[in-house]
Amino acid sequence: MSAVVSTPLPQEPGPESSELATRLAVLWVPDWPVAAAVAEGLAQAHEPVALHDGRGLVAVSARARAEGVRRGMRRRAAQGMCPELVLLPADEGRDVRAFEPVMQALEEVVPSSSLLRPGVAVLSAQGPSRFLGSEEALAEALVGAAAAAGVEAQVGIADGMLTAMLAARSSERVPHREAAGYHAVRVVRDLVHVATTRDSRARMMDLVDLFRRLGLGTLGELARLRASQVGPRFGALGLQAHRLARGLDAQPPRVRRAEPDVVVQADLDPPAHRIDAAAFAARRLAEELQTVMLRRGVVCARLRVQARTEDGGALERTWRLDGGALTAVELTDRVRWQLEGWLSGRSGQRPSAPVVALELAAEEVSPAAVASDGLWGRVGRGQAQAGRAALRVQGLIGADAVLSPVLQGGRSPRDRVRLVAWGDEPVALRDPKAPWPGQIPSPLPATVPTAPLPATVLDDDGSPVTVGDRGVLHGMPARVEVNRRSREVTGWAGPWPVHERWWAGGRPRTYVQVVCGDAALLLAGEGESWWVEGMYD
């Protein structure tokens, strides 16, 4: 393993640049779906092999790549490129079963390794590297464990999932805090390496194609954008890609978990000797787990599968999930694949007795309150309790019913606050530091009604005050009527004309601050229509 020294990517100052990613070690077996098919005797190692899913090729052997075959090709085009190509159907269950011996070999070195997808294992590098003496020693131990299981693997160690994945593909160790600089010149297509399922890979590929059409060809170019610029245009997946490009974790860190793990378990009576019997029970458990998570309004980042045998033994495996919200069928598939890997005996650690109990646990449950340490220490107990209470209420009345405000750019008070669901990343859609010509001056209203309140503005003669085409007032405000109550205007300021979205037919709008005795209002008008935009306390 070689060490790569790179120049850190310049970042804009602010709280975002001080965030640190998790130090990870990733073990990667090249072309694992092909290796799994060869291990089951479906093809020979010296033959050009490709796997397809009905839509195109999803995995290609090194021999086939030498003949010009590439992943994503149609079967007919691939056979035209390489007539002797061996085409096999893709089978994720087969991939998991064949990779189980490798995972068990890794557990002899590090017991806390997680399965990202068949052929890729991930683990925290900090504890094991201290125990073994160095990160180089950890990498050597992992490669040796994989070799003992009969496969050739590569290991990368770096800050963050994407950087560790890229480092594994070249057997490198990226120094601490140099992740962004390491992959700054790499193409945005490298983002697909962190996808754990074919569906998530397809979604990431669509996003990568959009990045390239917009001129964002490298990860460094993507990382230089601000989160407030990425979120409105590319959504939650774009924000994850932006964080990965900056060398951070896909999700912002959480100081403490506000939601407990979701655990479901079942006893098997009679004990399961066969895969189909255990898989039937696993399906009921997966459906129960998903029902509980839906009722709570949460998703998980890790799925732990545990099987207990009649003689007291236990088998356990943890899956890392990138999508979080899996269907019952997807949960069942992962459990079934794991049971097949155990009960088939291919792993060399077949259960010594029939399986008598199954347990599924959803770990790293979210949405969780994004809490951070206060100025003088950790978050107080009251704040943590408030976060848990908000999550419980959110689970009862819906995720979009509990909102938190985020300051952002805009002209009116309503535009300058964005309400996001509790637990979502608080990212502004518009940069609050950008210039906003026509912005309402301070002080801003303390209360902004959920829906604008209709109002009538009259002059001294009782005639309506209107707004002209250029935002100029026709008349001097003397009385304001709101909710059938008429108030005399004792003072007013403005007007502030604003003409937004003129290209879409938007009309000029004018804002006026008025004082009516003990009340102060911010009024907005278009033509002959007026409404209360906010109230000053």
N, C-alpha and C positions, 0 to 999 in steps of 0.2 A: 504494500500500500504506500502510495506517495502522498506527500503533503503539498497542497497548493496554496501559495501565498498570492493574494490578489488585493487590489486597491478597493476599499469600501466605496460603494455607490453613494455619491452625494445625495443627501436628503434635505427636505425643507425642515427648518427648525420647528420644534413643537413637541407635544407629548407623544405623537405617533412614533417619532424616531427613537425614543428611549425604550421602547418595548423590546423585550428579548424573547426569542423563540426557544422552544424546547430542544435540547441537545439529543439527537436521535442517531441510532445506528440502523441501517437498512441492509438486509441480506436479500440479494436478487439473483435468481437463477434465470439465465437467458433462455428464451423460447421454451418456457416451462410447459405450455399445453402440448407442444410437439414432444418434449421429453416424456410427458405422462403417457401419451399415446404409444410411444416406443416402449416404455416400461411395461405396458400391458400387452405387448406383442402384436399391435395393430400395424406396425411398420418396422422397417429395419433402420438402424442408425445411419447407414451410409446412403439411404435413399433420400431424394428430395421430397419433402413432406409439407403439406399445407392443410390447415383446418378451416372449415367454413361453417357459417351459421345460416345458410340459405340466402343471405343477402350479399355476401362477399367473404373474402378470406380474412380471418381474424388472427391467425398465427402462421408463421412461415419459418421453416428450418433454414440453417445457414447454407446448406447445399442448394436449396431452392432459391435463396436470395442471390447466390452466385450465378444462377441462370436467368436472373432478371425478374423473378416473381416477387411481388410486393404485397404487403397487407393492404386490404381494401379492394384488391382486384376482383373482378368477376371470375367465376370458375372457368368459363370458356376462354377468356383472355389469358388466364394463367396457364391453362393447358396448351394454348397456342404458343405461349412463350417457352414452356417446358413440357413436351409431350409425355415424358416418363414421370411426371409429377403424381405423387400419391395423394389423393384427396380423401380426407376423413371428416366426419361431422364433429363439430365442437361439442364438448360435454364437460360442463363445469363440475359435475359430480365426480367424474373421473379425475379431473385435475386436483380436486381436494383430497380424494382418497390417496392418490399417489404422493401428494405432498405431506401427508400426515407423518411418515417416518422422519422427514427432515425437521418438522416442527418438534417432534419428540427428541430428536438429537440435539436441537438447539436448547431445549429445556434442561439438558444435562449441563449446559454452560450458564444460561440465564433463564431462570424459571418464569420470568414475567414477559416473555416475548408474545407478540400478538400477530395474528394472521391478517395482513392487509388484503391480499387476494392470493389465490394459488400461485406460488412461485415468488412471493414477496412477503417477508416477515419484517416487523419493525419493533424496536425496543428502545427504552431510554438508555442513553449511553453513559450518564453521569455515574450512577452507582456501580454498574459492572466494571467500568474502566478504572475506578478507584480500587475495587477489589482485586482486579487482575494486574494493576500496576500502571497501565497506560491504555490509551485508546488503540494504539497499534497492537497491543497484546489482545485486546478485546476482538479486534478484527481478525487476527490470526486464529483465535479460539473459535470464532463463528465459522470461518472458512473450513477449519479442521473438522468441526462437528458436521457440517454439510457433506464434506468428503467422506466421513465415516458412514453417512447414510447413502453414499453412492452417487452424489451429484457434485458438479462443479459450480460454485457460487462465487459471487463478488459482493463485497461489503463496502459501503460508504458511510462516513460519519460526518455530520454537519449540524448546523442549527436549522431547524425547520424541516418539514416533510419533503417539500420539493427539492431543496438543496441536497438533502441526504439521498433522495432517489437519484438525482443526477450524478452525485458523487459515486453511488454504487455502480452505476453503469460504466464507470472508468476506474473503479477501485481506488478512490481517493479519500483523503481526510481534509476537510475544509476547516481552517482555524476558526476559533470562536470569534463572533462578531463580523465575519467576513463573508457571510452568505450572499448578501445582495450584490457585492462586487464580484463574487465567483460566477454567478450566472447572469450578470448584466448583459453580456454580449450574446447570450443564447437566444434562440428563436422562441417565439411565444408558443409554438407547437409543443414544446417540452412540457407545457402545463398538463397535457393529457396523461403523463406518467403517474400522476397522483390519483387518477380515477380508479375506483375499486370494482365497478361493474360496467357492463357494456353500455347500459343506458346512460350512466354518468359520463362515460367516455364520449358517447355521441353528443351529449349536451356540451361538453367541454370543447369538442371539435367544432361545433357550430359557433361557439363563442370565439374560438381562435380564428376561424375564418373571418368573422366580423372584425376582430382586431386587425387582421392583415389588410382587409379592404380599407380600413380607416387609416392605414399607414403606421400602425404599431407593430413593427416587425420583430422587436427584441423584448426580452423581459425587462431590460433596463429602461426602455422607452415607456413601458407600461408602469413601472415602479415610480417614474418621475411625476406621474399624475397625482393629484390629490384625491383622497377618498371621496370628497364632496363632488368631484367631477365624475368619478367612476360610478357611484351608486345610482344617480338618476338615469344614466344611460344604459347601464348593463345589469342592474339589479343585484340580487344577493349573490348569484354566481360570479358576477363581475367583481364584486367586493372581495370574494374569496380568492379569485385569481390575482387581484391587485395585492392582497396581503402576501400570497405566495411569492409573487414577483419581487416583493420587498424583503424576502428572506424571513418572513414571519410565519406563524401557524395560521391555518385557514380560518380559524375562529379566534376572536380576542380572548385572552386569558381570563379566568374567573378565580377570584381569591378563594372562594368557598362554594361548595355545592349547596344550593338552596333547596334542591329536591332530592329525596332519597332514591336509591336504586329501586327499580321495579322488579320484583322477584316473583315468579310463579313456579310451582313444583307439583309433581304428581307421583304417586306410588304405582308401580306396575304389578298388577295381580291378575294372572300369574306372571312371574318374571319373564322378560323378553329374551328368547334365545336367537330370534331371527331379526333381520334388519326391518322387514315389513311391519312386524309387530311394534318395534320401538318407534318406527317412523310414524305409525298411526297415532301413538300417544304423543309424539312430538308435535304433530299437526294440531291437536287439541290445545296443547300448551302454547304453541305459537299464536293461535287465534285468541286465547285468553290473554296473553301478554299484550298483543296489539290492542285488544279491547280496553284493558286497564290504561294503557298509554294514551289512547284516544280520549278516554274519559277524563284523564288528568290534563290533556292538552300539551303533552310533552313528546319529545323524540329522544333518541339516545345515540351516542357516538361509539359505544362498544356493546357487543352482545356476548355474554359468557354462557357457555353450554357445559353442564356438568352431569355426568352419569355415575350413579353409585351401583355397585355390584352386590350380589348376594353374600359374598364373603367379606364385605366391609371395604373393598377397594373403591377407588374413585378415579375417574378420568375427567379432565377439564381442558377446555380450549376457549380462547377469547378471540372474537372476530372484531376487527375495527371497521366501522361503517362510515362512509362519507356522506351518504344522503340523509341519514337519520330516520326519516319517516318511511319505513319499509312496510309493505303490505304483508298480510298474513301468509300469502304464498311465498314471498321472498324470505320471510323468517323461517318458514317450514323448510325451504330448500337448503338453507344454510345448516339447519339442525340435521336434516336428513343426510346431507353430504358428510357432516362430521360423524354421525353414527355409522355410516358406511365405512368411513376410514378406520373406525375403531373395531367394528364387528366383523369386517372382512378379514382381519388378521394380517393385512399387507404391511401394517406399520411395525410388526414385530412385537407389539404390546397389546395383543388381543385380550379383552377382559377375561380374567381367570374364572369368572362365574357369570351367570345370567344377570342382566340389568334389572334392578328392582326399583329404581327411582330416577327421575329426570328432573333437572332444575334449569330454568332459563332466567337470566338476570340481565336487565337493561341497565348499563352503567353509563356514567357521564351524561346524566339526563339533562336536557335543556328544553325550553328556554329557562335560563337561570339569570338572576339579576347580575348585571355586569358591575360587580363591586370592586372597588380599589381602596388601597390604604389611604386613610385621611392624612392631613398635614402633620398631625402629631402621633400617628400610629395607625393601628388597624381599625377597621370599621367597627363601630360600636354595636352593642347587642341590640339596641332598639332598631338600628338601621337594618341589621340582618333579619330581625323578626318582621319588619315591615316588608322586606323583600320576599320572604316566604309567604306572608299573608297576601301580597299582591299576586303571587303565582297561584295560590289556592283559589282566589277569586277569579283569576283568569281561567282556571280549569272549570269553574262552575258556569261562568257566563260567556265564555268565549275569549279567544286570544286577542281579537281586535276590540274587545270592550274595555280593556285596561291599557291606558295609553300614558306615555311620558313625553314631555316637550323637549324639543331640540331647537336651539337657536340657529337660524340660517339667514341668508340674504333675501332681500325683498324690499318693496316700497311701502306697502301697507302693513299695519300691525298683524293682520291675519296671515300675510305671506311670509312674515319673518319668524314664524314659529311653526315647526313641523311636529305633528303628533305621531309617534311610532309605538307599536305594540310593545308592552313591557317584556324585556328580555331580548329584543332585537338590538342589533348594533346601532347606537345613536349617531347616525351619519346625516349631516346636512345635505340637502339636495342642491342648494345654492350656496356659494361662498359668501359668508357674511362680511368678509374683508374687501370684497370687490366693490368698485364704485357703483352706486345705484342712483342715477340722476332722478330727481323728483321724489326722493325718499322723504317720508313724513319725519319732521324733526322731533327731537326729544323735547319734553318727556312723552313717552308713549302711554297709551291708555293702560290702566291696571286691569280692566275687565274687557274682554272681547266676547261678545255673545256668540253662541254656537251658530245661530243663523242671524243674518242682519235684520235689525228691527226697522220696519218702514217708518218714515218720518215725513213731515210736511214743513217746509220752510217758507215763511211769509215776510213781506216787507212792511213798512209803516202803513201802507194803504190796504193791507190785507191781501195783496196780490201775490201769487206764487213766485218765489225766486227760482230762476232756471239757470241752466249751464249752457253756454253757447258752444259752437263748434270748436273753438280754440280754448275751451276750458275757462272762459271768462264768465263771471257772475252777472246776471241781468237782474239787478235789484240788490238792496242791502238787507241782510238778515235782521229781523226785528222780533219775530216769534217763531218758536219751534213746537210742533205738536207731535208727541210720541205716545202711543197707547191711549189715544183719546184725551190726553192731558196737554194743555197748552201752557207754554212757559215763555216768559219774556227774556229776550237776549240782552244781557247787560254788557257783554263784551265778546268780541270774536277776532280771530286771526286767520289769515289766509288770503286768497285761496292758493292751493298747491295743485296745479293741473298736472295730470299724468295721462299719457296716451300710450297704452300698452297693447301689444298684439294688433297693431294697425294692419299688418299684412293679412290677418284673418278677419278683418271687419270690425275690430274692437273700436268702441266709441271713446272719445275723451272723457275723462273722469276728473272731478275736482274734489279735494278734501278741504274741510273748513273746521276749525276748532271754535266752539262757542261756549260761553259761560252763561248759565241760566240760574241765577240765584245761588243755591247751594249745590248745583250740579254742573259738571263740565263734560261736554260731549265732543267726540270726533265724528263729524258727519261726512258722508260721501254722496256725491250727486252725479247723475248722468241725465242730461236733458231736463225733463220735468220731474224726475224721480230722485228721491232722497232716502237715505237710510242711516241708521246709527252704526258706525263701524266700531266704536269703543266708548267706554266710560272711564273718566278720570276719578279716582278716589281722593 
